[in-house]
């Protein structure tokens, strides 16, 4: 929390290629594929609802999602 803003950043390592279609990241899980892959879409919907901003950075096999929401 900084200057009236909630700042959240989450990083995760990955192997292989990230898959996406129409600017939506697809799951790379091999097991129970139908149960994975919608979490980030839900998070982005909430960020947009509260007029926040977000950034996705992919670098050196690390996926980082950062958001800022005014509170």
C-alpha positions as CSV (number, residue, x, y, z in Angstrom):
1,X,0.0,0.0,0.0
2,X,1.5,3.3,-1.1
3,X,0.1,6.8,-1.4
4,X,-3.6,5.6,-1.6
5,X,-2.8,2.7,-4.0
6,X,-2.8,-1.0,-3.5
7,X,0.1,-2.4,-5.4
8,X,0.4,-6.2,-5.9
9,X,3.0,-8.0,-7.9
10,X,3.2,-11.8,-8.3
11,X,5.9,-13.7,-10.1
12,X,6.1,-17.3,-11.2
13,X,8.7,-19.3,-13.1
14,X,7.7,-21.3,-16.1
15,X,9.2,-23.8,-18.6
16,X,8.5,-23.9,-22.3
17,X,6.5,-21.5,-24.3
18,X,3.6,-19.4,-23.0
19,X,0.5,-19.9,-25.0
20,X,-2.1,-17.2,-25.7
21,X,-4.9,-16.5,-28.1
22,X,-6.6,-13.1,-28.6
23,X,-4.4,-11.6,-25.8
24,X,-5.6,-14.3,-23.4
25,X,-3.1,-16.6,-21.8
26,X,-4.0,-20.3,-22.1
27,X,-3.2,-22.9,-19.6
28,X,-0.1,-25.0,-20.1
29,X,-1.3,-27.6,-17.6
30,X,-1.4,-31.2,-18.9
31,X,-3.8,-32.5,-16.3
32,X,-7.4,-31.3,-15.8
33,X,-7.0,-28.6,-18.5
34,X,-10.7,-27.6,-18.2
35,X,-10.1,-26.6,-14.5
36,X,-7.2,-24.2,-15.3
37,X,-6.6,-21.0,-17.1
38,X,-9.5,-18.6,-16.2
39,X,-8.0,-17.2,-13.0
40,X,-6.1,-14.4,-14.7
41,X,-9.1,-13.4,-16.7
42,X,-11.1,-13.0,-13.5
43,X,-8.4,-10.9,-11.9
44,X,-8.2,-8.6,-14.9
45,X,-12.0,-8.2,-14.8
46,X,-11.9,-7.1,-11.2
47,X,-9.0,-4.7,-11.9
48,X,-11.0,-3.1,-14.7
49,X,-14.1,-2.9,-12.6
50,X,-12.2,-0.8,-10.0
51,X,-10.4,1.2,-12.7
52,X,-7.0,-0.2,-11.8
53,X,-4.1,-0.8,-14.1
54,X,-2.0,-3.9,-14.7
55,X,1.1,-5.0,-16.4
56,X,2.4,-8.4,-17.5
57,X,6.1,-8.9,-17.9
58,X,7.7,-12.0,-19.3
59,X,11.5,-12.2,-19.0
60,X,14.0,-15.1,-18.6
61,X,11.4,-17.8,-17.9
62,X,9.6,-15.7,-15.3
63,X,6.1,-14.4,-15.6
64,X,5.3,-11.3,-13.5
65,X,1.8,-9.8,-13.1
66,X,1.6,-6.4,-11.4
67,X,-1.5,-4.3,-10.6
68,X,-2.2,-0.9,-9.0
69,X,-5.7,-0.1,-7.7
70,X,-6.6,3.2,-6.0
71,X,-8.3,2.7,-2.7
